[in-house]
Amino acid sequence: MTHEIYRISSFRKVAPFTLRVHFDDGTSQIIDFRPVLKGELHGPLQEPTLFDQVRLDSEVHTLVWPNGADFDPAMLHNWPESGPALKTLAEQWASAKHSLTGSAT
């Protein structure tokens, strides 16, 4: 199995937690990140002021945040397929954290 290589060429915010992401192959995706903002790394991005600090890393050509969060450009490129799978994983991260902490939220 080969891993496709994509680079993000630009992005812009189109709604809260939603970005239009443009790729080097001329395609774009509109991505609502809210369903996947869970877990230790991506959970803090639920804070709008942190999420809005997203930038394009010129070296690895992906979206990055000040807390170290990022996403694989190939995952973002193929969001209609990969987004639901990532949402399922994010829900598992949230459930595991709640199980460990005994938190109900």
Buried (B, 14 or more C-beta within 10 A) or exposed (E): EEEEEBBBBEBEEEEEBEBBBBBBEEEBBEBBBBBBBBBEBBBBBEEEEBBEEBEBEEEEBBBBBEBEBBBBBBBBBBBEEBBEEBBEEBBEBBEEBEEEEEEEE
